[in-house]
Amino acid sequence: MEQKLYSPTFSKMYGYDTRGNEKLVELSQYEASDYIGEIEDMISRENESLDSPRGLMEYYDPDDSVNKKVTSFFPAVEVINGQLWGVAELEVTEPLTPQEMALLKDYAIGQYADGNVKLLSMRSGGVKWS
């Protein structure tokens, strides 16, 4: 069965100040939603490059109930009420307990922090992986 975990996105875009100098500007989740198509395309390409049908679960080390129940984990994004959200799309064999869910959330945060889910740089001409 499919399950999703949602997390806020933190996006930055390269823009230009009044002197024409490039600067990094934070985007709200509302502003980032304008780039949904480009971001989805890049995430799709990145997911296709993963070496396993398990996605990021391939890198989950413990031989525990989470590893047995979660058969795949792929990053995605969705726009909800006009805001861009990060999504962990999961395939699970059965519902996770609260303790298992806590372990999985910690794992997802670690994957995002370690850069296994690549960060996006948004420039005025589009979006690119950094």
N, C-alpha and C positions, 0 to 999 in steps of 0.2 A: 504494500500500500504506500501511497505517496504522502509525505509529510514535509512541511516547510517551516524553517526557522527564519524569522525576520530580524534585521538589525538596521539601525540608521546608517545612512551613508555620510561620509565626510569628503566632500569634493572640493578640488581647487582647480582654478583655471588661470592660465597665463593670459594676462591682458596688458594694456599699455597705459602708462600715466600720461599726463598732459604734455610731457616733454618727449613722448615717444619711447620711453624706456620700458622694457618688459618687466612686469611684476606679477607675482602670484596673488590671486584673489580667491578667497573662500566663497564657495557657492552654497546657498541654502539647499535643502532637499527639494524645495519647489523649483529653484533655478536649475538644479542638476537634472530635473526630470525632462527638460528641453532636449537633452542629449541621449534619451533612452534608446533610440534606434542605433546610434553609433556604439553605445556602450554594450548593448545586447549583441551586436555583431562581433565585437572584440571578445566578449566573454565566450560566445559560441566557438570562436576559433581557438581560444585558449583551452576550453573544455575538450575540444576534438584532439588537441595535442597531448592530452594526458595519456599515459601509457596503459591505462587500465579501465575496464568498464565499471570499476568501483569508484572512479574519480578520485577525490581527495581521501576517501577511506583506504585507499591503497597504502597511505602513509601512516595510518593509525596503528600503533605498535602493540598495545596490550591485547592479549588473547583473552578477552572478556566478553560479557554478554552484549556490550555495545557493538563490538566488532562482529558478533554473530547476528545481531538483529538488524544492523544498518548495512544494507548491501551496496548502497552507493550514496555519494555526496557530491553534488555539482553546484558551484556558485552560479547565481543569476541575479537579476535585478527586476523590480516591478515598480510601477507607479501606483500608489494608493492615495486617494484623495489629493492628487496633484503633487505628491512628494515621492522622491526616489528612495527606495528601500533596497538594501542588500538582502538576498534570499539564499539560504542553503536548501537546495532541493534534495530531499532524501527519499530513498526507497527503503522501507523497513518491512521486516517479516512479521512483526507484531509490535504493539505499542511499547514505548519505552517507559520505565518507571521514572519517578522524579529524580532519583539518584543517577540513573543512566542518562537522562536528559541533561543534568548538570555536567556530567563528564563530557557529553557530546558538545555542549555549548562551549566549555573550556577548550576543547579540541579545535572547534571552529574558530574561536578567537585567536588561538595560537597559529592556525594556518594563515589567517588574515594578517596577523602581526609579523609572521616569518616571511611574508612575501610570496607564499605559495599561491595566493590569489594576487596576481599582479595589480599594482596600483595604476590608475589612469592619470595621465596628464591631459588636460584639455587646453588646447590652444585655439585662438580665434578661427583657425581654419579647420578645426575638427578635434577629434579625440585620438590620443595615441597611448600605447603602453609605455610606462616609464620603468 
